[in-house]
Amino acid sequence: MSKYVKELVTRDIKRELDGVEDAVLVSYVGMDAITTNELRGELDAKDIRMLVVKNSLARRATEGSSLAPAFEGTRGQVAVCWGASDFVSLVKEIVRLDKDSSKYEKFTAAGGVMDGEKLDADRLKEVSKWPSREEQISMLSGQILGPGSQLSAALLGPGKKLNSQIKKIAEGDE
């Protein structure tokens, strides 16, 4: 590959990954075109982008960025995945597809980067068990609303009981 072509490809990778801070590296060498197309369709449905890159060019393109640690020590051709609603959702989807050995046996999560920290495949599996952004918001909402609903029940309970007793007395007098 000529120096000029390398510079063009590096610039394209840099432009494509501009603004991406967290990503997952995957390998799918040996996967046929139909399966790859199905894989891209599943990723696209989850708003996940995938870019196949050559390691040396990706290292050049991400030099000085938060993605640079992801490419340290990688070999061969990999694909960079990013997107989804949050990083945990991205990792959950990639790990789910990695586990689907019947359909995507050649697809493996190779590593990634989160907040500038390099992650290996085992660490990705740990992150996939974390709650996603939506799950965290739901848990937080429950924690915020829980005491209020308990207070409301405590305040309304005696009033309802008193109302019920007055109503029984009123019905008995008639």
Backbone as a printed PyTorch tensor [residue, N CA C, xyz], in Angstrom:
tensor([[[  0.8550,  -1.1610,   0.0000],
         [  0.0000,   0.0000,   0.0000],
         [  0.9100,   1.2360,   0.0000]],

        [[  0.6580,   2.1470,  -0.9160],
         [  1.5070,   3.3360,  -1.0190],
         [  1.2870,   4.2780,   0.1620]],

        [[  2.2510,   5.1440,   0.3640],
         [  2.1810,   6.0990,   1.4720],
         [  0.9710,   7.0150,   1.3140]],

        [[  0.6930,   7.4190,   0.0940],
         [ -0.4430,   8.3090,  -0.1740],
         [ -1.7710,   7.6240,   0.1790]],

        [[ -1.9130,   6.3650,  -0.1920],
         [ -3.1380,   5.6120,   0.1050],
         [ -3.2860,   5.4220,   1.6080]],

        [[ -2.1910,   5.1180,   2.2950],
         [ -2.2340,   4.9680,   3.7470],
         [ -2.7100,   6.2480,   4.4150]],

        [[ -2.2110,   7.3850,   3.9290],
         [ -2.6170,   8.6690,   4.5140],
         [ -4.1000,   8.9450,   4.2530]],

        [[ -4.5820,   8.6050,   3.0680],
         [ -6.0060,   8.7930,   2.7600],
         [ -6.8930,   7.9220,   3.6460]],

        [[ -6.5110,   6.6540,   3.7730],
         [ -7.2960,   5.7240,   4.5870],
         [ -7.2450,   6.1460,   6.0570]],

        [[ -6.0770,   6.5520,   6.5290],
         [ -5.9380,   7.0150,   7.9140],
         [ -6.8400,   8.2200,   8.1630]],

        [[ -6.8640,   9.1440,   7.2240],
         [ -7.7210,  10.3320,   7.3570],
         [ -9.1910,   9.9440,   7.3860]],

        [[ -9.5750,   8.9730,   6.5480],
         [-10.9670,   8.5120,   6.5370],
         [-11.3470,   7.8480,   7.8580]],

        [[-10.4520,   7.0350,   8.4020],
         [-10.7090,   6.3820,   9.6940],
         [-10.8470,   7.4410,  10.7760]],

        [[ -9.9420,   8.4110,  10.7690],
         [ -9.9740,   9.4810,  11.7710],
         [-11.2960,  10.2500,  11.6820]],

        [[-11.7390,  10.5440,  10.4740],
         [-12.9950,  11.2720,  10.2800],
         [-14.1860,  10.4300,  10.7510]],

        [[-14.1650,   9.1520,  10.4550],
         [-15.2640,   8.2590,  10.8310],
         [-15.3700,   8.1080,  12.3480]],

        [[-14.2200,   8.0450,  13.0230],
         [-14.1970,   7.8320,  14.4660],
         [-14.1580,   9.1470,  15.2600]],

        [[-14.2910,  10.2590,  14.5720],
         [-14.2760,  11.5590,  15.2420],
         [-15.4290,  11.6470,  16.2430]],

        [[-15.1170,  11.9520,  17.4760],
         [-16.1320,  12.0670,  18.5230],
         [-16.4230,  10.7750,  19.2670]],

        [[-15.8860,   9.6570,  18.7810],
         [-16.0880,   8.3710,  19.4520],
         [-15.0720,   8.2550,  20.5830]],

        [[-15.5480,   8.0210,  21.8010],
         [-14.6460,   7.9310,  22.9440],
         [-14.5380,   6.5090,  23.4940]],

        [[-15.6000,   5.7200,  23.3460],
         [-15.6190,   4.3400,  23.8330],
         [-15.9920,   3.4340,  22.6680]],

        [[-15.3060,   2.3080,  22.5510],
         [-15.5820,   1.3960,  21.4430],
         [-15.1930,  -0.0290,  21.8230]],

        [[-15.6690,  -0.9630,  21.0220],
         [-15.3500,  -2.3780,  21.2050],
         [-14.7060,  -2.8850,  19.9190]],

        [[-13.6350,  -3.6490,  20.0600],
         [-12.9830,  -4.2650,  18.9110],
         [-13.4780,  -5.6940,  18.7790]],

        [[-13.8070,  -6.0730,  17.5590],
         [-14.2760,  -7.4330,  17.3000],
         [-13.5050,  -8.0210,  16.1300]],

        [[-13.4830,  -9.3210,  16.0920],
         [-12.8670, -10.0350,  14.9860],
         [-13.9430, -10.9060,  14.3470]],

        [[-13.9920, -10.8850,  13.0380],
         [-14.9180, -11.7840,  12.3550],
         [-14.2860, -12.3350,  11.0840]],

        [[-12.9930, -12.5720,  11.1560],
         [-12.2480, -13.1340,  10.0360],
         [-12.7790, -14.5250,   9.7290]],

        [[-13.0620, -14.7810,   8.4590],
         [-13.5560, -16.0780,   8.0310],
         [-15.0680, -16.1530,   7.9150]],

        [[-15.7540, -15.1010,   8.2550],
         [-17.2180, -15.0980,   8.1550],
         [-17.6050, -14.8050,   6.6990]],

        [[-18.5670, -15.5380,   6.1800],
         [-18.9710, -15.3170,   4.7920],
         [-19.7730, -14.0160,   4.6570]],

        [[-19.9460, -13.5700,   3.4290],
         [-20.5730, -12.2720,   3.1500],
         [-22.0320, -12.2070,   3.6150]],

        [[-22.7720, -13.2730,   3.4630],
         [-24.1860, -13.2730,   3.8510],
         [-24.3170, -13.1300,   5.3620]],

        [[-23.5250, -13.8890,   6.0870],
         [-23.5550, -13.8180,   7.5540],
         [-23.0910, -12.4450,   8.0320]],

        [[-22.0600, -11.8980,   7.3860],
         [-21.5750, -10.5640,   7.7340],
         [-22.6650,  -9.5320,   7.5220]],

        [[-23.3900,  -9.6580,   6.4360],
         [-24.4850,  -8.7300,   6.1430],
         [-25.5960,  -8.8450,   7.1960]],

        [[-25.9240, -10.0700,   7.5990],
         [-26.9140, -10.2700,   8.6650],
         [-26.4360,  -9.6540,   9.9760]],

        [[-25.1500,  -9.8420,  10.2680],
         [-24.5580,  -9.2670,  11.4760],
         [-24.6620,  -7.7450,  11.4540]],

        [[-24.3050,  -7.1400,  10.3490],
         [-24.3980,  -5.6810,  10.2290],
         [-25.8400,  -5.2050,  10.3780]],

        [[-26.7790,  -5.9890,   9.8690],
         [-28.1940,  -5.6420,  10.0210],
         [-28.6330,  -5.6570,  11.4820]],

        [[-28.2030,  -6.6790,  12.2120],
         [-28.5370,  -6.7520,  13.6470],
         [-27.9170,  -5.6040,  14.4190]],

        [[-26.6700,  -5.2720,  14.0890],
         [-26.0050,  -4.1640,  14.7660],
         [-26.6850,  -2.8390,  14.4190]],

        [[-27.0460,  -2.6830,  13.1630],
         [-27.6960,  -1.4410,  12.7300],
         [-29.0460,  -1.2510,  13.4240]],

        [[-29.7570,  -2.3370,  13.6690],
         [-31.0470,  -2.2580,  14.3640],
         [-30.8720,  -1.7330,  15.7870]],

        [[-29.7050,  -1.9350,  16.3750],
         [-29.4090,  -1.4540,  17.7320],
         [-28.6470,  -0.1280,  17.6980]],

        [[-28.5540,   0.4860,  16.5200],
         [-27.8520,   1.7610,  16.3260],
         [-26.3620,   1.6350,  16.6370]],

        [[-25.7910,   0.4990,  16.2420],
         [-24.3710,   0.2430,  16.4360],
         [-23.6790,   0.2910,  15.0820]],

        [[-22.6000,   1.0380,  15.0110],
         [-21.8280,   1.1580,  13.7790],
         [-20.6290,   0.2170,  13.8670]],

        [[-20.2020,  -0.2870,  12.7120],
         [-19.0510,  -1.1800,  12.6730],
         [-18.1710,  -0.7690,  11.4970]],

        [[-16.8870,  -0.5950,  11.7660],
         [-15.9260,  -0.1890,  10.7500],
         [-14.7510,  -1.1670,  10.7730]],

        [[-14.4850,  -1.7980,   9.6440],
         [-13.3560,  -2.7180,   9.5280],
         [-12.1090,  -1.8850,   9.2770]],

        [[-11.0690,  -2.1440,  10.0600],
         [ -9.8370,  -1.3580,   9.9480],
         [ -8.6160,  -2.2630,   9.9890]],

        [[ -7.5620,  -1.7740,   9.4080],
         [ -6.2690,  -2.4310,   9.5240],
         [ -5.6120,  -1.8330,  10.7620]],

        [[ -5.0620,  -2.6740,  11.6230],
         [ -4.5230,  -2.2220,  12.9070],
         [ -3.5300,  -1.0750,  12.7890]],

        [[ -2.5780,  -1.1930,  11.8880],
         [ -1.5460,  -0.1580,  11.7940],
         [ -2.1540,   1.1880,  11.4150]],

        [[ -3.1250,   1.1680,  10.5170],
         [ -3.7690,   2.4220,  10.1120],
         [ -4.6720,   2.9620,  11.2210]],

        [[ -5.3230,   2.0740,  11.9380],
         [ -6.1710,   2.5040,  13.0510],
         [ -5.3210,   3.1140,  14.1620]],

        [[ -4.1390,   2.5480,  14.4040],
         [ -3.2430,   3.1200,  15.4130],
         [ -2.8510,   4.5360,  15.0490]],

        [[ -2.5380,   4.7380,  13.7630],
         [ -2.1830,   6.0820,  13.2980],
         [ -3.3590,   7.0410,  13.4400]],

        [[ -4.5350,   6.5730,  13.0740],
         [ -5.7130,   7.4360,  13.0780],
         [ -6.1710,   7.8070,  14.4840]],

        [[ -5.9570,   6.9110,  15.4460],
         [ -6.4480,   7.1690,  16.8040],
         [ -5.3560,   7.6720,  17.7390]],

        [[ -4.1750,   7.8980,  17.2020],
         [ -3.0560,   8.3650,  18.0170],
         [ -3.4440,   9.6470,  18.7640]],

        [[ -3.2450,   9.6200,  20.0760],
         [ -3.5570,  10.7860,  20.8960],
         [ -5.0160,  10.8950,  21.3180]],

        [[ -5.8480,   9.9610,  20.8900],
         [ -7.2690,   9.9940,  21.2670],
         [ -7.5410,   8.9620,  22.3630]],

        [[ -8.7500,   8.9760,  22.8790],
         [ -9.1170,   8.0080,  23.9250],
         [ -9.2340,   6.5930,  23.3720]],

        [[ -9.3100,   6.4420,  22.0520],
         [ -9.4170,   5.1100,  21.4340],
         [ -8.0580,   4.4310,  21.2410]],

        [[ -6.9800,   5.1790,  21.3310],
         [ -5.6480,   4.6350,  21.0600],
         [ -5.3060,   3.3800,  21.8660]],

        [[ -5.6350,   3.3140,  23.1660],
         [ -5.2730,   2.0980,  23.9250],
         [ -5.9080,   0.8200,  23.3830]],

        [[ -7.0350,   0.9280,  22.7230],
         [ -7.7200,  -0.2610,  22.2150],
         [ -6.8810,  -1.0140,  21.1880]],

        [[ -6.0520,  -0.2830,  20.4350],
         [ -5.2960,  -0.9030,  19.3460],
         [ -3.8930,  -1.3360,  19.7570]],

        [[ -3.5220,  -1.1050,  21.0120],
         [ -2.2050,  -1.5260,  21.4770],
         [ -2.1420,  -3.0480,  21.5460]],

        [[ -1.2070,  -3.6120,  20.8320],
         [ -0.9910,  -5.0520,  20.8860],
         [ -1.9580,  -5.8880,  20.0610]],

        [[ -2.8270,  -5.2790,  19.2980],
         [ -3.7550,  -6.0670,  18.4720],
         [ -3.0580,  -6.5180,  17.1980]],

        [[ -3.4940,  -7.6410,  16.6890],
         [ -2.9170,  -8.2050,  15.4740],
         [ -4.0250,  -8.4850,  14.4730]],

        [[ -3.6800,  -8.4170,  13.2030],
         [ -4.6150,  -8.7550,  12.1520],
         [ -5.6820,  -7.7000,  11.9540]],

        [[ -6.6640,  -8.0620,  11.1820],
         [ -7.7470,  -7.1410,  10.8610],
         [ -8.8320,  -7.2310,  11.9290]],

        [[ -9.3100,  -6.0960,  12.3750],
         [-10.3830,  -6.0450,  13.3630],
         [-11.4370,  -5.0590,  12.8860]],

        [[-12.5520,  -5.0850,  13.5700],
         [-13.6040,  -4.1060,  13.2970],
         [-13.8540,  -3.3410,  14.5900]],

        [[-14.0910,  -2.0610,  14.4450],
         [-14.3970,  -1.2050,  15.5840],
         [-15.9070,  -1.0250,  15.6190]],

        [[-16.5070,  -1.2710,  16.7860],
         [-17.9480,  -1.0800,  16.9640],
         [-18.1720,   0.0300,  17.9830]],

        [[-19.0950,   0.9140,  17.6720],
         [-19.4550,   1.9790,  18.5940],
         [-20.9090,   2.3600,  18.3570]],

        [[-21.4510,   3.1040,  19.2790],
         [-22.8330,   3.5470,  19.1310],
         [-23.7040,   3.0060,  20.2390]],

        [[-24.9360,   2.6840,  19.9100],
         [-25.9670,   2.2590,  20.8600],
         [-26.3020,   3.4430,  21.7700]],

        [[-27.2190,   3.2380,  22.6930],
         [-27.6390,   4.3360,  23.5650],
         [-26.5720,   4.6600,  24.6010]],

        [[-25.7630,   3.6760,  24.9840],
         [-24.6640,   3.8910,  25.9210],
         [-23.6660,   2.7510,  25.7580]],

        [[-22.5130,   2.8870,  26.3750],
         [-21.4490,   1.9030,  26.1970],
         [-21.8320,   0.5240,  26.7260]],

        [[-22.5170,   0.4750,  27.8600],
         [-22.9030,  -0.8230,  28.4300],
         [-23.8530,  -1.5540,  27.4850]],

        [[-24.7950,  -0.8370,  26.8760],
         [-25.7050,  -1.4640,  25.9050],
         [-24.9300,  -1.9930,  24.7030]],

        [[-23.9370,  -1.2380,  24.2710],
         [-23.0810,  -1.6840,  23.1660],
         [-22.3780,  -2.9870,  23.5380]],

        [[-21.7710,  -3.0190,  24.7050],
         [-21.0300,  -4.2120,  25.1440],
         [-21.9770,  -5.3940,  25.3150]],

        [[-23.1630,  -5.1580,  25.8780],
         [-24.1370,  -6.2430,  26.0500],
         [-24.4710,  -6.8800,  24.7030]],

        [[-24.6900,  -6.0490,  23.6930],
         [-25.0480,  -6.5710,  22.3670],
         [-23.8830,  -7.3290,  21.7390]],

        [[-22.6820,  -6.7960,  21.8340],
         [-21.5120,  -7.4610,  21.2510],
         [-21.2640,  -8.8010,  21.9390]],

        [[-21.3420,  -8.8330,  23.2600],
         [-21.1320, -10.0930,  24.0010],
         [-22.2460, -11.0880,  23.6670]],

        [[-23.4800, -10.6140,  23.5180],
         [-24.5850, -11.5030,  23.1450],
         [-24.3170, -12.1490,  21.7860]],

        [[-23.8620, -11.3510,  20.8300],
         [-23.5670, -11.8860,  19.4980],
         [-22.3570, -12.8190,  19.5280]],

        [[-21.3940, -12.5170,  20.3860],
         [-20.2180, -13.3760,  20.5420],
         [-20.6280, -14.7530,  21.0640]],

        [[-21.6050, -14.7920,  21.9610],
         [-22.0660, -16.0540,  22.5390],
         [-22.8830, -16.8850,  21.5510]],

        [[-23.4380, -16.2360,  20.5250],
         [-24.2840, -16.9240,  19.5450],
         [-23.4060, -17.7060,  18.5710]],

        [[-22.8440, -18.8150,  19.0480],
         [-21.8930, -19.5770,  18.2450],
         [-22.5460, -20.3260,  17.0850]],

        [[-23.8350, -20.5300,  17.1380],
         [-24.4890, -21.2360,  16.0410],
         [-24.5730, -20.3510,  14.7940]],

        [[-24.8260, -19.0770,  14.9790],
         [-24.9920, -18.1730,  13.8400],
         [-23.7170, -17.3990,  13.5200]],

        [[-23.0320, -16.9440,  14.5660],
         [-21.8470, -16.1060,  14.3800],
         [-20.6300, -16.7340,  15.0620]],

        [[-20.2770, -17.9290,  14.6450],
         [-19.1830, -18.6340,  15.3030],
         [-17.8330, -17.9400,  15.1010]],

        [[-17.6440, -17.2050,  14.0300],
         [-16.3700, -16.5210,  13.7600],
         [-16.3100, -15.1290,  14.3890]],

        [[-17.4120, -14.6690,  14.9370],
         [-17.4920, -13.3420,  15.5450],
         [-17.0480, -13.4210,  17.0010]],

        [[-15.9920, -12.6770,  17.3460],
         [-15.5150, -12.6760,  18.7310],
         [-15.1980, -11.2540,  19.1800]],

        [[-15.5280, -10.9670,  20.4120],
         [-15.1760,  -9.6890,  21.0200],
         [-13.7100,  -9.7560,  21.4180]],

        [[-12.9060,  -8.8700,  20.8590],
         [-11.4700,  -8.9240,  21.0890],
         [-11.0160,  -7.9980,  22.2090]],

        [[-11.7620,  -6.9660,  22.4730],
         [-11.3750,  -5.9970,  23.4930],
         [-12.0630,  -4.6810,  23.2330]],

        [[-11.5430,  -3.6410,  23.8260],
         [-12.1400,  -2.3390,  23.6160],
         [-11.5050,  -1.2850,  24.4830]],

        [[-12.1710,  -0.1640,  24.5660],
         [-11.6950,   0.9390,  25.3820],
         [-12.8950,   1.6730,  25.9770]],

        [[-12.7800,   1.9630,  27.2760],
         [-13.8280,   2.7030,  27.9800],
         [-13.1390,   3.7700,  28.8280]],

        [[-13.5150,   5.0060,  28.6130],
         [-12.9170,   6.1370,  29.3360],
         [-11.3940,   6.1320,  29.2300]],

        [[-10.8730,   5.7670,  28.0680],
         [ -9.4350,   5.7590,  27.8420],
         [ -8.7090,   4.5550,  28.4060]],

        [[ -9.4390,   3.6280,  29.0260],
         [ -8.8420,   2.4290,  29.6160],
         [ -9.0580,   1.2370,  28.6900]],

        [[ -7.9870,   0.5250,  28.4170],
         [ -8.0690,  -0.6510,  27.5530],
         [ -8.8060,  -1.7740,  28.2750]],

        [[ -9.6970,  -2.4430,  27.5660],
         [-10.4460,  -3.5680,  28.1110],
         [-10.1200,  -4.8140,  27.3030]],

        [[ -9.9050,  -5.9290,  27.9860],
         [ -9.7230,  -7.1900,  27.2830],
         [-11.0780,  -7.8890,  27.1750]],

        [[-11.1040,  -9.0370,  26.5430],
         [-12.3650,  -9.7540,  26.3160],
         [-13.0550, -10.1340,  27.6250]],

        [[-12.2780, -10.5310,  28.6250],
         [-12.8640, -10.8970,  29.9240],
         [-13.4930,  -9.6890,  30.6000]],

        [[-12.8310,  -8.5640,  30.5220],
         [-13.3640,  -7.3320,  31.1230],
         [-14.6430,  -6.8970,  30.4020]],

        [[-14.7080,  -7.1210,  29.0890],
         [-15.9390,  -6.8040,  28.3440],
         [-17.1090,  -7.6350,  28.8670]],

        [[-16.8470,  -8.9030,  29.1800],
         [-17.9090,  -9.7640,  29.7120],
         [-18.3860,  -9.2570,  31.0630]],

        [[-17.4700,  -8.7390,  31.8730],
         [-17.8640,  -8.1500,  33.1580],
         [-18.7320,  -6.9130,  32.9490]],

        [[-18.3180,  -6.0580,  32.0310],
         [-19.0800,  -4.8240,  31.7510],
         [-20.4630,  -5.1600,  31.2130]],

        [[-20.5850,  -6.2520,  30.4770],
         [-21.8890,  -6.6260,  29.9060],
         [-22.9030,  -6.9900,  30.9840]],

        [[-22.4310,  -7.2700,  32.1880],
         [-23.3380,  -7.6130,  33.2870],
         [-23.7990,  -6.3790,  34.0630]],

        [[-23.2220,  -5.2320,  33.7790],
         [-23.6330,  -3.9900,  34.4250],
         [-25.0100,  -3.5770,  33.9210]],

        [[-25.7580,  -2.7990,  34.6910],
         [-27.0380,  -2.2980,  34.1840],
         [-26.8120,  -1.2180,  33.1230]],

        [[-27.6450,  -1.2330,  32.0960],
         [-27.5320,  -0.2230,  31.0470],
         [-28.0480,   1.1170,  31.5620]],

        [[-27.9210,   2.1250,  30.7620],
         [-28.3600,   3.4690,  31.1640],
         [-29.8470,   3.4750,  31.5070]],

        [[-30.6590,   2.8380,  30.6750],
         [-32.1050,   2.7820,  30.9170],
         [-32.4140,   2.0480,  32.2210]],

        [[-31.7050,   0.9480,  32.4650],
         [-31.9090,   0.1940,  33.7070],
         [-31.4970,   1.0150,  34.9250]],

        [[-30.4100,   1.7730,  34.8060],
         [-29.9640,   2.6170,  35.9110],
         [-30.9750,   3.7190,  36.1970]],

        [[-31.5200,   4.3290,  35.1500],
         [-32.5350,   5.3770,  35.3330],
         [-33.7720,   4.8000,  36.0030]],

        [[-34.1790,   3.6110,  35.5890],
         [-35.3420,   2.9570,  36.1880],
         [-35.1130,   2.6790,  37.6760]],

        [[-33.9280,   2.1600,  38.0120],
         [-33.6210,   1.8710,  39.4160],
         [-33.5820,   3.1680,  40.2350]],

        [[-32.9980,   4.2070,  39.6640],
         [-32.9150,   5.4870,  40.3590],
         [-34.3000,   6.0840,  40.5780]],

        [[-35.1480,   5.9890,  39.5650],
         [-36.5230,   6.4930,  39.7030],
         [-37.2570,   5.7540,  40.8170]],

        [[-37.1020,   4.4510,  40.8770],
         [-37.7330,   3.6580,  41.9320],
         [-37.2300,   4.0560,  43.3100]],

        [[-35.9290,   4.3110,  43.4040],
         [-35.3660,   4.7230,  44.6920],
         [-35.8380,   6.1140,  45.0980]],

        [[-36.0130,   6.9850,  44.1300],
         [-36.4800,   8.3430,  44.4330],
         [-37.9550,   8.3350,  44.8060]],

        [[-38.7510,   7.5710,  44.0630],
         [-40.1980,   7.5680,  44.2840],
         [-40.6250,   6.6680,  45.4410]],

        [[-39.8150,   5.6950,  45.8180],
         [-40.1630,   4.7520,  46.8790],
         [-40.5200,   5.4090,  48.1990]],

        [[-39.6690,   6.2350,  48.7690],
         [-40.0030,   6.8730,  50.0570],
         [-41.2520,   7.7490,  49.9730]],

        [[-41.4360,   8.4240,  48.8420],
         [-42.6250,   9.2700,  48.6700],
         [-43.9030,   8.4540,  48.6780]],

        [[-43.8770,   7.3100,  48.0280],
         [-45.0860,   6.4710,  47.9950],
         [-45.3520,   5.8680,  49.3750]],

        [[-44.2930,   5.5240,  50.1140],
         [-44.4740,   5.0110,  51.4750],
         [-45.0450,   6.0950,  52.3900]],

        [[-44.5610,   7.3240,  52.2380],
         [-45.0700,   8.4350,  53.0370],
         [-46.5250,   8.7030,  52.7010]],

        [[-46.8340,   8.6820,  51.4170],
         [-48.2160,   8.9000,  50.9770],
         [-49.1390,   7.8350,  51.5570]],

        [[-48.7220,   6.5900,  51.5280],
         [-49.5390,   5.5050,  52.0770],
         [-49.7090,   5.6710,  53.5830]],

        [[-48.6480,   6.0930,  54.2590],
         [-48.7220,   6.2840,  55.7150],
         [-49.6720,   7.4180,  56.0790]],

        [[-49.6870,   8.4660,  55.2660],
         [-50.5630,   9.6060,  55.5450],
         [-52.0130,   9.3300,  55.1610]],

        [[-52.2130,   8.6140,  54.0560],
         [-53.5720,   8.3660,  53.5720],
         [-54.2430,   7.1840,  54.2660]],

        [[-53.4630,   6.2370,  54.7600],
         [-54.0160,   5.0330,  55.3900],
         [-54.9700,   5.3250,  56.5350]],

        [[-54.5670,   6.0740,  57.5520],
         [-55.4810,   6.3620,  58.6710],
         [-56.7220,   7.1410,  58.2330]],

        [[-56.5450,   8.0510,  57.2920],
         [-57.6990,   8.8180,  56.7980],
         [-58.7170,   7.9230,  56.1190]],

        [[-58.2470,   6.9710,  55.3300],
         [-59.1570,   6.0380,  54.6560],
         [-59.8730,   5.1650,  55.6810]],

        [[-59.1320,   4.7550,  56.6950],
         [-59.7190,   3.9110,  57.7390],
         [-60.8090,   4.6830,  58.4910]],

        [[-60.5160,   5.9240,  58.8400],
         [-61.4860,   6.7710,  59.5290],
         [-62.7160,   7.0150,  58.6610]],

        [[-62.4970,   7.2760,  57.3870],
         [-63.6020,   7.4960,  56.4520],
         [-64.4830,   6.2480,  56.3700]],

        [[-63.8570,   5.0840,  56.3210],
         [-64.6030,   3.8230,  56.2500],
         [-65.4530,   3.6300,  57.4970]],

        [[-64.9030,   3.9250,  58.6730],
         [-65.6530,   3.7690,  59.9330],
         [-66.8150,   4.7550,  60.0150]],

        [[-66.5850,   5.9830,  59.5930],
         [-67.6790,   6.9740,  59.5930],
         [-68.7890,   6.5510,  58.6440]],

        [[-68.4100,   6.0100,  57.5060],
         [-69.3860,   5.5740,  56.5180],
         [-70.2310,   4.4100,  57.0870]],

        [[-69.5940,   3.4710,  57.7930],
         [-70.3220,   2.3400,  58.4100],
         [-71.2950,   2.8400,  59.4760]],

        [[-70.8490,   3.7820,  60.2670],
         [-71.7030,   4.3400,  61.3170],
         [-72.8920,   5.0550,  60.6990]],

        [[-72.6240,   5.7990,  59.6370],
         [-73.6840,   6.5460,  58.9630],
         [-74.6980,   5.5870,  58.3480]],

        [[-74.2510,   4.5110,  57.7810],
         [-75.1600,   3.5400,  57.1600],
         [-75.9700,   2.7990,  58.2280]],

        [[-75.3830,   2.5740,  59.3740],
         [-76.0600,   1.8590,  60.4600],
         [-77.1760,   2.7030,  61.0980]],

        [[-77.0560,   4.0120,  61.1120],
         [-78.0340,   4.8910,  61.7200],
         [-79.2820,   5.0400,  60.8640]],

        [[-79.1570,   4.8500,  59.5990],
         [-80.2900,   5.0890,  58.6980],
         [-81.3430,   4.0390,  58.8310]]])
